[in-house]
Structure formats: structure tokens, C-alpha cells
Amino acid sequence: MQLSIAQVDIPQSNSMMEAFYHTAKYRYLYQKPIQNLQALTLRFQELVHEYNFIKPHYALGIYTPNEVYIGADPNVGFP
């Protein structure tokens, strides 16, 4: 693990990770007790799958990160 500090000249450099951590904590980790390392691993696998393949992101318009990665235009739907 490496400490990362937001860059001064890029105001949103840390906000995306903060949003990800918020989602991870409140939708996956705090919902019910985690019994062991296997359960924790499974929860993170579910989180990463939903975050990358299922949940559209506001910053990407109507697309998921995977759709943008494979070539969808994130600017569609924006004025």
C-alpha cells in the first residue's frame, strides 16, 4: 500500500478514489459482518465487478468504466 496525496494543481485528483472508498464501505463492508478473509475477498470481488461492469458512472455519462474502456463515447448525452 502506498500513501497518495492529492496534487495541488489538480483539484479532483483524490475525489474519484474517495467516491470509490465511500461506495466500498457503505455498500459492501458495513452491510453485514465479515466472518473471514474469504468473505472479505468475495465482497471486494463483487464490488469491483459491479463498479466496472454494472454501475454507470456520472462522470462517464451513461456508461460503465468497462464500456468506456472498450470504446464507448463518454461524451454522448452531454450538451
Residue pairs with C-beta under 8 A, 6 or more apart in sequence:
4 14
4 17
5 14
6 13
6 14
7 13
16 59
20 51
23 47
23 51
24 44
24 47
27 47
28 43
28 44
28 46
28 47
29 43
34 40
34 43
51 65
52 64
52 65
52 66
53 64
53 66
54 64
55 64
56 62
56 63
56 64
57 63
57 64
57 65
59 74
60 67
60 68
60 74
61 74
61 75
61 76
61 77
61 78
62 76
62 77
63 72
63 74
68 74
